[in-house]
Amino acid sequence: MSLLQNRTFHLIVAFVMIYLVWGSTYLAIAYAVQTIPPFFAIGSRFVFAGGLLFVFLRARGIKTSSKAQMRNAAVVGMLTLGLGTSLVAWAELYIRVWPPYWSRPYPVGWSCWTGRCSKAKSPTGM
């Protein structure tokens, strides 16, 4: 079996990506809120990412969403990304959270790695 067909290899790569992407997000937030107001930092991040995604999809010939779809996406984005991630950034002004940046996905990842996803408990027992 080749390396690219190996299921374990794909699982390891997936977990490495989770740690890098997820962990670096919180690390970037910690650095950003030291110099930029938290809500502006998070808002500009999502506007930039959304703009890049929009340009990429338009370049590939994907049609623009309807006004209703845009409105619904804006509501979901404001609630989940805007409030959720912005409040995390605001909290990082007052709470020191280093070193758990790289370990946040650990309990879920380890539980799934060992095949116990449904029995997983958080480190706090909650």
GIKAMO-V267120 format. One record per residue. N is the residue number from 0. RES is the residue in three letters. NEAR is the number of other ideal C-beta (glycine too) atoms within 12 Angstrom. Layout:
# GIKAMO-V267120
N,RES,NEAR + N,RES,NEAR
This chain:
# GIKAMO-V267120
0,MET,9 + 1,SER,8 + 2,LEU,11 + 3,LEU,10 + 4,GLN,9 + 5,ASN,12 + 6,ARG,13 + 7,THR,14 + 8,PHE,15 + 9,HIS,16 + 10,LEU,17 + 11,ILE,16 + 12,VAL,16 + 13,ALA,19 + 14,PHE,24 + 15,VAL,18 + 16,MET,16 + 17,ILE,24 + 18,TYR,25 + 19,LEU,18 + 20,VAL,18 + 21,TRP,25 + 22,GLY,26 + 23,SER,20 + 24,THR,28 + 25,TYR,30 + 26,LEU,24 + 27,ALA,24 + 28,ILE,34 + 29,ALA,28 + 30,TYR,18 + 31,ALA,28 + 32,VAL,29 + 33,GLN,15 + 34,THR,13 + 35,ILE,20 + 36,PRO,16 + 37,PRO,28 + 38,PHE,24 + 39,PHE,18 + 40,ALA,28 + 41,ILE,34 + 42,GLY,23 + 43,SER,19 + 44,ARG,25 + 45,PHE,29 + 46,VAL,18 + 47,PHE,14 + 48,ALA,18 + 49,GLY,21 + 50,GLY,14 + 51,LEU,14 + 52,LEU,18 + 53,PHE,20 + 54,VAL,14 + 55,PHE,13 + 56,LEU,15 + 57,ARG,14 + 58,ALA,10 + 59,ARG,10 + 60,GLY,8 + 61,ILE,12 + 62,LYS,10 + 63,THR,13 + 64,SER,17 + 65,SER,10 + 66,LYS,10 + 67,ALA,10 + 68,GLN,14 + 69,MET,15 + 70,ARG,13 + 71,ASN,14 + 72,ALA,22 + 73,ALA,19 + 74,VAL,15 + 75,VAL,16 + 76,GLY,24 + 77,MET,19 + 78,LEU,15 + 79,THR,17 + 80,LEU,25 + 81,GLY,27 + 82,LEU,20 + 83,GLY,18 + 84,THR,30 + 85,SER,29 + 86,LEU,21 + 87,VAL,29 + 88,ALA,35 + 89,TRP,22 + 90,ALA,19 + 91,GLU,29 + 92,LEU,22 + 93,TYR,13 + 94,ILE,16 + 95,ARG,11 + 96,VAL,21 + 97,TRP,16 + 98,PRO,13 + 99,PRO,20 + 100,TYR,25 + 101,TRP,22 + 102,SER,20 + 103,ARG,25 + 104,PRO,27 + 105,TYR,22 + 106,PRO,22 + 107,VAL,22 + 108,GLY,25 + 109,TRP,21 + 110,SER,19 + 111,CYS,19 + 112,TRP,19 + 113,THR,14 + 114,GLY,11 + 115,ARG,14 + 116,CYS,14 + 117,SER,10 + 118,LYS,11 + 119,ALA,20 + 120,LYS,14 + 121,SER,12 + 122,PRO,14 + 123,THR,6 + 124,GLY,7 + 125,MET,7
